[in-house]
Structure formats: C-alpha cells, structure tokens
C-alpha cells in the first residue's frame, strides 16, 4: 500500500494529496476555493509563474513546482522580468511579490521600463498596475555600490551617490563652505576644492583610506 503524500502550497498554506498528478480544479477543491471556476490558479516556479487551467494536469513529484497562488478573478495579467514572461491573477502586484516569484534579491533594483520617458524605479512597498498599459516590462539592475567618505571631525559617512560636491562635504562636516574644503590623499597631499566642484567617488571603504576631507 502506498502511503506517500504529495505536498503543495497555495497562498502560503500547506496541503497534501495522495495523487502525484492532479488537475487545477482538484488543487483548488482541496484548498477549498469553491467554486473553482471563479478563481485563477497560478503556479510559481521562482523564477517564473503561469496560469493553470481547471482541467490542466500538474505534476507534484518534482521539487520546486509545488507552490501556487489562487485569486478570485476571471482573467490573468501578464508582465516580464528580464525578458522572462510571468502571469498573475489580479491587476496589481506588489514589488515584494515580483521579487519573490522572479527570485530577485535585495542587492538588485527593479525598474519599470518606459518608451517615451525615463524608466521608473520600483520601491519595495508599492504595487505595479498590470492593467494600465498592457504587458508591463520590468528589468533588474545590480544596485549601485554604496560609498563612504571620511570627513575630519565626523569620521566615515555612508553615501549613496557616485559623486559629491564641495558644498555637500562642508555640510556633512558641519562647517560653512566659505571656510573651504581641503582634499587629502593617501600620501597626505592636500588640494583645496573649488566651490561647486563635483568629486567622483570610488566604491568601497578603500576610497576612504585614500582620500579624506577637512576644513580649509
């Protein structure tokens, strides 16, 4: 007698069945989503998602294909992440869900691609409307490295931008730009910055060891 159970997850809740191959309808009935024809079943692959028809068969033997989402809806919505297609069961999807089903880590930024305007960076905590413009296209991009700067009397400060101005250095250091800003390199060579000068930073703590700034 075979007592093997096949486990699956729907909307973060765990279920099991004796059958290794089941239909979309059976999955929703087991999880008490009735009537099944008023719901959309989405299989999650990480990365990947696709809708499963009511009579479409799903195999539960293979690990990584046992996760599903169910939506009370009558249609699916499509989008892409890094040119891979996804389906979803409602018009809006959270950035958190996009990251999860596309397997995009926190070390990457997400951007909603636009043709006639700048791409929109997607922040965690917001939703993307999948029904406003047709299929939305999303891309991931490695986050810009954080920078650190070393300012006399303040120490090391994290800085997210790849450049910094003399005025910003003075403000972070707590003095007026009229007092001047002096750059000191790793060999203790000093150079006075010109008001309005923009300094291009290099990523990582190593830059802090090579250069620092002090009051003029």
N, C-alpha and C positions, 0 to 999 in steps of 0.2 A: 504494500500500500504506500502510495506516495503522499507524504505529509508536507512536501515542500511548499512554502508560501512565497509568493512574489509580491514584493513591496513596491509601493509607489507613493508619490506625494502630490497632493492637489492643494494649492493655496496654503502651503506650509503645514498642512495636516497630513499625517501618515495613514495609509490604508494598506490592505493586503488582499490577495486573491489566490485561489488555487490554480488559476489558468495562466500559463505563460504568455498567451496571446489573447488579447481582449479587444473589443470594439470601443470606439469613443463613447458610444451610448452606455456600454457596460461600466466604463470608468466613472461616468457621471452619476449613474444609478447607485453604484457602490458608495459614492461620496454624497449621496442624497441631493443631487442637483436635479430636481424634477420640476416641470417636465424638461427632459434633456434637450428637446428641440427649441427651447427658449434660451439656450446657453451656447456659448462658444468655448471650445476646448482648445487650448494652446499647449503644445509640447515644448519644453525648454531644454536646450542642449548645452548652453554655456560653452562656446558661443553658438547662438542660433535659436530660432523659435519658429514654429509653423503650426497652422491650424490643423486639427484632426476632425474629419467628418464623422457623423454619427455611426455609420457602418464601416468606417475605415478601421483596419486592424492595426494594433500596436503591440510590438513585442516587448516584454518586460524582463527578458533574460539578460540583456546587455546593460552593463553598468553605465550610468550617465544619461540614460534615456527614460528614466522613471519619474521625472519631475514635470508637473503640469500646472497650468493656471486656468481657471474657469471664470468666465464673465457672463453676466446676464445681458445678452446683446444679440442682435440679429445680423451683424456684419463684422468683418475684420478690417484692420487698418495696417498698411504696410509702411516700412521705413528701412533704411540701410544704415549700417555702421561699418565704416571702412570697406564699403562696396559689397558687404555681405547682406543678403536680404533677411528681414525679420517680419513676423506678423504679430499683431496684438489684438486683444478683444474689445478694447474701448478706445474712444477718441483721444484721450490724454494718457500719457505715460510719464512717470517720474524719471528724473535723471538717475536716481538711485536704481530703479528697475532697469534702465538702459545699461548702466554699468554692470549690473548683476548678470543679465542674460547675454550680454556681449563680452563678459569677462574682461572688463576694462578696469584696471586698478586705479588707486588714488594718485599714482605717480603720473597719470596722464590727464590732460584736459580734453574736454569734448566741445566740438564746435558744430553748430547747425549751419550747413552750407547755404549760401545765398548767391544768386547770379548777379543782381544789379546793385548789391550793397555789400558791406563787409560781413564776413561770417560772424555769427553770433556765438559767443562763448556761453556754454551752458553751465550754470552753477548748481551744485547739489542742493536739493530742497525745492526746486522748481519743476514744473511739468512742461512737456512738449506737446503741442496740439498737432495730432497726426491727421486731422481732417480739414485743416485750413487751406493747404496748398497742394494737396495730393501727396504723393510719396515724398517724405522728408529724407534728406541725406545728411548723415552725421559722420564726422570724422574725428579720430582721436589723434592727439599730438603729445609727445613727451613734454612734461611740464618744464618750463624754463627753470634752470637751476637757481636756487636762492644764492644771494651774495652776502658777504659780510664785510663790514667796513670798520676800521679801527680809528677812533677819534679820541684825541687827548682829553683826559678828564672824564671820559664816558666809557671807554672800552670798546668791545666788539658789539656791533649792532647788526641784526639781520636786515637785509634789504632785498626786495623782490624784483626791482627793475634792473636792467642791464646797464643803465647809466645813472649818474648823479651829478648835480650841479654844485658849484661852489656855494651858492646860497643855501642849498639843502644841507650841505655839510655843516655850515655855520649854525643853521637852525637846530640840527641834531646835537651839535656841541654846546648849544646854549649861549652863543655869543652873536653879536651883530656882524653882518657881512663887512661893514666898514672897518672892522678890526683886522680883516684879512684872513685868508686861509692858506696854509703852507702844507704842501705835499712833501712827505719824507719817504724816500725809497729804502730798500733793504740795505743799501750802503750808507744810509744817513745823509744822502744828498737832498738838499732842500730846494723846492721850487714854489714860488708864490703863484697861486691861481688867480686868473683874471676874473673879475665879477662877470657872471653869466657863462663862464666856461663849463663845458659839459665833459665829464670824465667817463670813459668807457671802462666798465668793470670786468673783471675776470671771475669766473665762478669758483666758489670754494674758499676755505679758510686760508689757503696758500696766499691768496691775494692780500689778506690782512697781514700776513707776515712780511710781505714785500713792500707794501705801501701803507702809510697812515697819514692822518692829517692832524694838524694842530692850529691853534690860534696864531694869527700873524703878529 
